[in-house]
Structures are given as structure tokens and as C-alpha cells.
Amino acid sequence: MIAWWGWVLIWVGLVLILIVMLGVIAWVLFRKSMVLMKDLSDVVDKTSMLDVEAAELTKPQIAILTEMAEIRDRHEAQKRHRAELKLARHERRIARGKTITTRDASAMQWPQEWS
């Protein structure tokens, strides 16, 4: 059987361990909250350059508010741009292929063993 002072020591030790553990958890949460506050201040600094005080939109930016013809025109412009890029890439590949295959063999310097 444990004496009464043994129980007191056990409970004091358990309470001290609990306090230390809660302190460590509180410190970790505090550090995480400080990092979060720093990140939030960075976001606020970056978004401060946006014009959010304007009373009305100068140009509809949401697709629901935009006219269907404008959306269609934007989509067609994107399709044309992609097609132009694809055609330019195709032409570059064809030109590269022609330079590779039209090499003049008579002007090449061949090794002596091949003669």
C-alpha cells in the first residue's frame, strides 16, 4: 500500500506533466498563429493594390454579367490564337526537318577509312 504522501507526489507529478504538455501545445499553436498572421498581412499587402472601392464595375468581369456575343468573341479569339501557335509550331518543325534532310553529302568531310 502506498502512503498518503506517495499519492500526493504522483498527483503533483501528473499535474506538472499536464501543465508542461499544455504549455508546449500552446506554444506550438502560438507559433502557427504568428505565421498565419504574417501570411495574412502579406495577402493584405498584395491585395491592397486592387481597386476594391469602386462603386460599379467598369467592365463586366463575371461571365454571367457579360454579353453572350463578347464571350463568344473571346472564345473564338482564343481558338484563333491557339491555331496560329499550332501552325507556327508545325511550320518550324517542317523547316527543321527540311534542313536536316537536305544536307549536301558532297560537302561533308568523311573519315579516311570510308573511302
C-alpha positions, 0 to 999 in steps of 0.5 A: 500500500502506498502512503498518503504522501506517495499519492500526493507526489504522483498527483503533483507529478501528473499535474506538472506533466499536464501543465508542461504538455499544455504549455508546449501545445500552446506554444506550438499553436502560438507559433502557427498563429504568428505565421498565419498572421504574417501570411495574412498581412502579406495577402493584405499587402498584395491585395491592397493594390486592387481597386476594391472601392469602386462603386460599379464595375467598369467592365463586366468581369463575371461571365454571367454579367457579360454579353453572350456575343463578347464571350463568344468573341473571346472564345473564338479569339482564343481558338484563333490564337491557339491555331496560329501557335499550332501552325507556327509550331508545325511550320518550324518543325517542317523547316527543321526537318527540311534542313536536316534532310537536305544536307549536301553529302558532297560537302561533308568531310568523311573519315579516311577509312570510308573511302 
